[in-house]
Amino acid sequence: MTRLAEESPRPLGIRWSDQAKNDLAAIGEYIAADNPVAAARWIEPLIADVERAAEMPRAGRVVPEYADHRDVREFLRRTYRIVYRIRDDAIEVLTIFEGHRLFPTGVLPEDEHP
């Protein structure tokens, strides 16, 4: 194996939580109600950000609400927060929501069991 190959790890896989899938669908449906073309133009960059997170998982900032969980990170796209957790072999997209809203409850399993 060459030195370059050793320094360039493969991107991680991507797993979408049900919450994140529903969030993405809701965002698309909301925008599509007024403009289906704009909805596609908005959803595609969100998905591209998720793919970028899989390539550079530690590039996202630590989520302030979960500062003690260094593996929970986020990328920002305009007003949206794309929140994911770094796993050994993949990133797990947890939620996508507008930043002016409160952080959704139940995003992490420990949220459900105080």
C-alpha positions in Angstrom: 0.0 0.0 0.0 1.3 3.4 -0.9 1.8 6.2 1.7 -0.9 8.3 0.0 -3.4 5.4 0.3 -2.6 5.2 4.0 -3.2 8.9 4.5 -6.5 9.0 2.5 -9.1 6.9 4.4 -12.3 5.9 2.6 -15.4 7.9 3.3 -17.6 6.4 6.0 -20.9 5.0 5.2 -24.1 6.9 5.7 -27.1 5.7 7.8 -30.2 7.8 8.0 -32.4 7.7 11.1 -36.1 7.6 10.6 -36.2 11.1 12.2 -33.7 12.4 9.6 -35.5 10.8 6.7 -38.8 12.3 7.8 -37.2 15.7 8.4 -35.7 15.7 4.8 -39.1 14.7 3.3 -40.9 17.3 5.3 -38.5 20.1 4.2 -38.9 19.0 0.5 -42.7 18.8 0.8 -42.9 22.2 2.4 -40.9 23.9 -0.3 -42.5 21.9 -3.1 -45.9 23.2 -2.1 -44.8 26.5 -3.6 -42.1 25.4 -6.1 -41.1 21.8 -6.8 -38.0 22.8 -8.7 -36.8 24.9 -5.8 -37.4 22.0 -3.5 -35.1 19.8 -5.5 -32.5 22.6 -5.6 -32.7 22.9 -1.8 -32.7 19.2 -0.9 -29.7 18.3 -3.1 -27.3 20.5 -1.2 -28.5 19.1 2.1 -27.7 15.6 0.9 -24.4 16.8 -0.5 -23.5 18.1 3.0 -24.3 14.7 4.5 -22.0 13.1 1.9 -19.3 15.6 2.8 -19.7 14.7 6.5 -19.1 11.1 5.6 -15.8 12.1 3.9 -14.7 14.4 6.7 -16.7 13.5 9.8 -14.7 15.5 12.3 -15.0 18.7 10.2 -18.5 19.4 11.6 -18.7 21.3 14.8 -19.6 19.6 18.1 -23.3 20.2 18.7 -23.6 22.7 21.6 -26.6 20.9 23.1 -24.5 17.7 23.3 -21.1 19.2 24.1 -20.2 16.1 26.2 -20.8 13.9 23.2 -17.8 14.7 21.0 -19.1 12.2 18.4 -22.3 14.2 17.8 -21.5 16.8 15.1 -23.3 19.1 12.8 -23.0 21.0 9.5 -24.9 24.2 8.9 -26.6 25.1 5.6 -28.1 28.5 5.8 -30.8 28.2 8.6 -30.7 24.3 8.7 -28.7 22.2 11.1 -27.7 18.7 9.9 -26.9 16.7 13.0 -25.0 13.4 12.8 -23.2 10.9 15.0 -19.8 9.5 14.1 -19.7 5.7 14.3 -16.8 3.3 13.6 -17.9 2.5 10.0 -20.5 5.2 9.2 -22.1 8.5 10.1 -25.6 8.3 11.4 -27.7 11.3 10.3 -29.9 12.0 13.4 -32.0 15.0 12.4 -32.2 18.0 10.0 -34.0 21.0 11.3 -34.3 24.8 11.1 -31.9 26.4 13.6 -34.4 28.9 14.9 -36.4 26.0 16.3 -35.7 24.2 19.6 -33.4 21.1 19.3 -35.8 18.1 18.9 -36.1 15.8 21.8 -35.4 12.1 21.4 -32.6 12.6 18.9 -30.2 10.4 20.9 -31.5 7.3 22.6 -30.5 8.5 26.1 -32.9 11.5 25.5 -35.8 9.1 25.7 -34.7 7.6 29.1 -33.8 10.5 31.4 
